[in-house]
Amino acid sequence: MPNAKVRLRSDAAREFAAAIEWYEADNAETAVSFLRAFDRSIERIADFPASGTMTGEPGVRQVLVPGFPYHIVYREQGSGDIVVVAVAHTARERGYWRARL
């Protein structure tokens, strides 16, 4: 299903904003690079929802943001739209986002 609509849950949006803020405080260019890599990953998810790696939860997949230690955890809705459940740093406890499902 090409070009599915992708939306971030509010908690995933907060995680994304926190990552941007952290990178921005360290180096503005790195923040821009993260934003671009994140956007490309979202576009990939929208164009190819089944391309992500299965997480072990039914219907929940993840993709790594290239060049950064973050996974975008998402699931496809019955409508074909996609919901981002988490923007998870790879150092965080695995599966912490399961309570959001």
N, C-alpha and C positions, 0 to 999 in steps of 0.2 A: 504494500500500500504506500505509494509515494506521497511524500509531503503530508504526513499525518500532523495534526495539531499537537504541539507539545506544551505542557504547562508544568510549572514547578509548584509543589505544595508549599505552603508558607514556611514550614520548617526547613525545607530544602532551599528555598529562596534565602532564608537567613544564613544557612551554611555557605551558600554561594557568596553572599554579601560579605560575610566574615573573611572568606578566603581572599576576596578582592582587596578588602581593607588591609589584611595582613601583608599581602604582596605590595600594595601601594606604599605602606609604611616603610618597607624595605627598599623598594626600587620601582618607580613608576613604569619603567619599560617592561619589567617582569609582570606587573599587573596587567598591562595591555596584552602581553603575550599570552597570559593565562586566559584572559577574556576571549581572545581570538581562538585559542585552542578549545575552550569550552563551547563557543558558538559553533565551531566546526563539528564538534562531537554531537551537539544537539541537532544539527542539520543531518548528520549521519543517522541518528536515531529516527528522525522524522522520515527520512527517505527509505531506511532499511531497518525497521523495528526489530526484526529477528536477528540482526547482526550481533547483538550483545551476547555476552557470556551468561548462561543461566546461573542463578545464585543458589539454587537449592530450594527456593520458594517457588511454588507453581506460578508461572507467568511472569516472574520477576527476573529482569536481566540487568547487566551492568556493562558499562564501557569505561575504559581508562581514558582520562584526559591526557592526550599525548604530551609528553615532556613534563608532566606534573604529577604529584602523588595524590591524585583524586580520582575516585570512581563516580560516575553518574549512575545511580540506581533507579530503574524505572520499570513501569508495567504498562501494558496496553489495556485500555478500557474496552468494554464491549462495543462502544461506538467507533472504535478504531483510533480514538485519540490516545495520547500517551501522557502519563503522569510521572513526573520525576519525584521519587520518594525521598531521595537523599543525594547530597553532594558530599560524599564521604571521603575524608582523608584516609589514606591507606594505613596510617598508623593507629587509627581509632579501632576500638573493639569491633571485631567482625560481627555483622548482623545487628548492630545496635538499632538499626532502622526498622527491624521486623515489627515492632509495636505500632508502626505507622500504617501497616497494611490493612 
